[in-house]
Amino acid sequence: MQLKRRQFIKTAGAGLAYFAGGAKAESSILPDDYKDSERKMIFGWTTCLTYETGDRQQGFEYFSRLLDEMKAHGMSSLIVMMASHGYFSPKNHGIAWPVKNPKLKPQLDKKALNAVEETEFFSKVIEKAHRLGIDVYIEIKYLGMIGVIEGYPGIEFSTTSDGTYVLSIRPEASQYEKEAIESLQICCDSDQAHAYMRDKIRDVLERYNNLDGILLEHPSYNSHNCYCQSTQEKIFQTTGKHISEISEAEFVNWKNIRIRDTLIDLKHLIKSINSQFSYGFYTGFSPSNGDVAEFQRNRGHSIETLKQVGFDFVMPYCEGRHGDNETKEIEKVTEYLAPLKVYLHTTIRRKPPHNYPLPPKGPQYVKEMIHWGKGYFQKNERFLGMSFFNEVKIPQENRQAVYESI
């Protein structure tokens, strides 16, 4: 399927913006002759500079071939993860672009070609993608990495009521990794954590100012309440109550407001760097009990507060966790996320990373999901399309199944 013109969409809460396909547009205003019948489904890859690449060092040549391949098969959107997290990608750790902020430099992935000024190549990837009519988005996680404590010594992490960290270090981690607690989720209630995220986002977006947009994964309370010192202090500041005095319902409501305000602040930062950046967010998941609303509220991602942020699109997770009910659960999540626009994060790896138990995916699964997606696109005007993850870690037969089916 070849996208021959940029398609326009209404954003959720912030005027009009564009998302994917065709030649670069100079305006975000809907053309006079725009019709819903011209709507085209967006397909693309989600890939990585270093995450899950092992010892391979993908450079411009790798991405150049990928972009040519995408163009030939009608794909119009590329999402690139700009960092590796050692918990899931042990051979790579950290930021994969040449940061300028000295507080971020301890987190550089020293193996990443793109992390060194002399071998930086991602800027050329963006330029070529735009020549081919392919939009490029980056993904940044609200997460600490190796070295974060060196630059932000007061940073705090998600903490349980007994004072332990929410996430554990993998047993085979090096001593440096354990001391750096790189796998832990930073808490958005921590001023140092939020300053770190603002620094990281500003650093990458000022360098790659011609991107089409940015996707954030997290902040989130990870289905837990946090009891770090920063959370306790902010609860007292806003409610006048000690953390032990507020009810569970009050705590859940408070978490959603905190996430909302954090995301609004980051939106203001992002749009101040380039007002044309699209703002996306990973959210939307159906847990094993199927209660999407409860799961989202506990994470701090209620639809009521997400609507107030004003995202251009959101990306719910499609990871094959629900067997024969997968598409039914995805539709349930999409309906929960109304009125936000949805671009589906579709995992098609055969083998997941260690400590990340997901069912293996084969070409039949890929074909069935795309067949469903095409049908659902016709029924739901908020459903934009599908991005397939992780491009660097899928078998050839899965890749071929994508190209044959879209």
N, C-alpha and C positions, 0 to 999 in steps of 0.2 A: 504494500500500500504506500503510494508516494504522496507526501504532503506537498502540494504545489503552492500553497499560500499560507501565510500566518493566520491562525485562527484566533479570534478574540473571545475573551470571557469576561463576565462580570465578576469582580472580586467580592469576597465576603466582607463587606463593611468599609471598603476604602476606594470608592470610585470605580475606575475601570483599569484593567491591566492586561498584558498579553501573556500567553503561555504556549510556547512551542510552535514549530512548523514553518517552513517556507523562508522567503527572503526577509532580512531584517526590516522591521517597521520603524518609522520615525515617530509615530504617534500611537498613543494608547486609546484613541477615540474610535469607537465602532464606526466602520464605514456605513454610508447611507444605505447601501444595497445589501447589508448583512442579513442573512436569513438563517433560521435554525437548521434548515435542510442542508446548509453548507458545513455543518458540524462534522469534523473528522476526528476519528479516534487517534490518540497519541500513543505511540509505542517508543520505548527507549531502553537503554541499559543503565543500570547503576553499577559502577565499577570503582576501582581504588587505585591510588598512586602506589601504595605499599601494602595495605592490609591484605592478608592471605596470598601475597605474591611469593612468599618463601624467599629463595635466594635470587629470584629473577629481579632484574632492575628495569622495569618498564620505562622506556624513554619516549621521545617524540615519535620515533618510527613505529612503535607499538600502537600508540594512539592514532597516528595518521592512518594506519591500515584499518583500525577499528572504525574510524570516521568514514572512510571510503566504503567499508562494508555496510555501515548503517545507512548511508546515502543510497546505496544500491538496493537496499531492501525497504526503503521508505520510513526508516526511523527518524525521529525529529527531536529527540530529547536525550541528553547525556547528563547523568548525575555522578559526581566524582567525590569519593571520600578523601579528605585531605589529611588524614592522620591514621596511624595504626595503634591499636591498643594491645599491649603485650599479653594481656590475659587471654585473648583469643588468637593472637598472631605473634607467637613467641619470637620469631626471627626479625620482627620489626617493632619498634617502639617509638611512638611520638609524632610530632608535627613534621609534615613533609613539604613545607615551603620555606624559603629563606626569610625567617622572621627578622624584623628590625627591632622590635621591643626587647631590650636586654633581659627582662624578667621572663620572657618566653623561651629564650635560647637554651636553658637547661633541658627543655622538653624535645629538642630536635632529634629526629630519627637520623642518626649519622650514616645509615646505609642508603638513605633515599637520595637518588640523583637530583630530584627536584628541590631538596632541602639546601643545596649548595648554589650560591649565586652563579658560579661559573657554568654549572650544568643544569640550571633551571630551564624547564621546557614547557611547563603548563601554559604559559602565556601564548606560545605558538599553537598549542592545542585549541585554545579558545578562538584564536584568529582563524584557523582552518575550519573549525566547526561552523563559525558564522558565515564563512564563504560558501559552505555547503548547505546553509539553511538549517543548521542544527543548533538548538539552544543548549547552553551549558550551565548547570547548577552545581554548586558545591554543597557537601554535607559536613556540618560541624556538630560534634557531640558536646553536650553540656556535661563534661566528664573530665576528671583529672587524669594526667598521664605521668609517666616517670619524669621526675624533675619538677613537678608542680610545686612541691613544698619549698624547693630552693628559691623560686621566684616569688612565692606567696606563702610565707611561713605561718601565717595565721589562718590558713584555709581550714574549713571543717568539712567532714564527710557525714553521709547519712548514718545515723546512730540509733540503735535499738534502746528500749527503755532500761536495759541492764548495762548500758554503756559500751556495748560491743558494736563493731561496724556491721552494716547490713550485708555487704558482700565479702566473701572470704578470698584469700589469696590462693591460687592454685598450688598444689603441693610441690610441683617441680620448678616453681619460680626460683630465680636466683636470689641470693641474699640482697643484692642491690634492689631488685624488684620488690622484695618484701619490705625493705626499709622505705622505699619510695611510695609504698601502698598505691601503686599505679592503677590497680584494678577497681578502686573504690569509687563510688558515686559521690561527687561533691554535692553539698547541700546548697540550694539557691537562697536559703536564709542567711548564709554566711556572706558577709560583705566582701571578704577577700575572694571567695569563690566567684561572686558575681563580677567583681573587678577583673578577675582573671578571664572570665568569659568575654567581657566587653573588650579587653585588650586583644584577645585572640581573634574575635570577629573583626575588630577594626583593622588589625594587622593584615589579615588575609584579604579583606574586601578593598582596602586601599591599594594593595598591590594589584589585585585582579579586578579593577574597577569596571571592566567591560563585560563582566559576567552577566547572565540573565537573572540570576537570583541565588538565594541561599536557603538551605533546608536545615533546620535544627532538629536534633534528636535529643530529647530531654530539654528543659528540666522536668523532673518527675519525682514523686515520692515513692516510686517503685512499689506501690501497693502497701507501703508501710507508713506509719507515722514516724517522724524523726524527732529524736530527743537530744540532738546536739545542743551545745550551749547557745548558739546563735538562734536556733528555733525557740528555745525556752525564753530567751530575752525578747524576741519579737512578739511572741504570744502575749507576754506580760505587757509589752508596750502598747499593743493594739486592743487587748481585751481587759487589761487590768487584773487578769487572773493568772495564777500559777498554772503550769502545764498539767498538774495533777487535779486542778479544780474544774477544768472545762470538760464538757461531755464529749463523747465520741462524735456526735453529730456536729457540735461546734468545731471540733478539730478538723473534720472533713471539710466543712464550709470554709474554714480559715485557710486550709491548704490550697483550695481552688482559687481563692482570692490572691494568695501569694504567687502561685504559678501564673495567673493572669497578669498581675502587675509586673512580674519579671519579664514575661514575654512582650508586654507592651513597651517596656523600657528598651528591650533589645530591638524591637521593631523601629522605634524612634532612632536608635543608633544606626541601624542598617539603612533606613531611608534617608538619613542625613548624609550618608556617604554617597549614595546614588539613589535618587527618588524613584528611578525606574526599576530598581531591583524588585523582583518578586520575592515574597516571603512565604516559605512553606514550613510545615511542621509535621513530624512523625507522630501520629496518634491514632488511636482506634484499634481495639483488640477485643476479641471474644474469648473470655477465659473458659476453663473446662466446664464450669457450671452454666455458661451461656448468658450470664447476667452482665451485659455490656455496660449498662448505666452505672451499676455499682462499682465495677472494676475501674471505669474511667473516673468516677468521683473519688475513689480511694487514692488514685494516682495524682489527683489534682487537675484532671483533664475533663471536667464536666463540660458538656456542650454549651451550657448557659454561659460559662465564663470564657470558653474558647471563642464563642461568637463575638465577645466584646473586644477580643484582641484585633480582629480584622485580618485574617490570613488570606492570601491569594489562593492557596490550596493547602490541603492536608494529605498526608500519606498514611493510610491504615496498613496494617501488617497482614499479608497473606503468606503463611509459612507452611501450610499443609498439616496443621495440628489437629484438624477435625475430621479427617478421613472422608467418608462419603458425604458428610455434612459441611464440607469446607465452603462451598459456594453459598449455601444457605446462611452460614455464619458471617461471611463477608457482606452479604446483602444486609444482614441485620446491623452490622457495624456501620455500613454506609448510610442506612436510614437514621441511625442514632446521630450521625455527624451532620445531618441537615441543619442549616442550609449551606454548609461549607462545600466547596468543590473538592472532589476526591480523585487523586491520582494514585493508583494501587501499587504498593511495594510488594513485588511478587518474587518470593525466594524460589530459585530453581536449581540450587546446588544439589549435587548427588550426595556429597558428604559434608555435614556441618562441621564447624570447628569443635575442638574438644570442649567439654563442659557446656555444650549448647545442643541439647538433645532435640533434633528435629527429624522427621521421617525423610528418608532418601527420596530424591526426585528423579524420574526417568522421562523420556520423551513423551510417553503417553500422558503423563500428568501435565506436562507443558501444553500439549495440544488440547487437552480437555479444558484447562483453565483459560486458554485463549479463546476457544470456542464459546465458553460461557461468557467471557468478558465482552466479546463482540455483541452477543445477544443482550447483555445487560446494558451496554452502552446505548442501544436503541431505546431502552425502556426508561433510563434514568439520565436526565439532562445534566445532572451534577457529576456524573461519572466521566472523567476526562480520558482515562486510558490506563496503561499498565507499564511499569518499569521493572525490568527483570534483573535480579540480584543473585549471585555476584558474578559479573561477567568474567573476571579473571579466574574463577574457580568452578567452572561448569564443564562437563564433558562435551565433546564435539557433537554428539547426537542430540543433546539438549539444545545446543546453539542452533543446530539445523532445524530442530522442531519449531523453535521460535520463528526463524525466517520463513519456513514453509507455511506457518499458520497465520502470521499477521497479514 
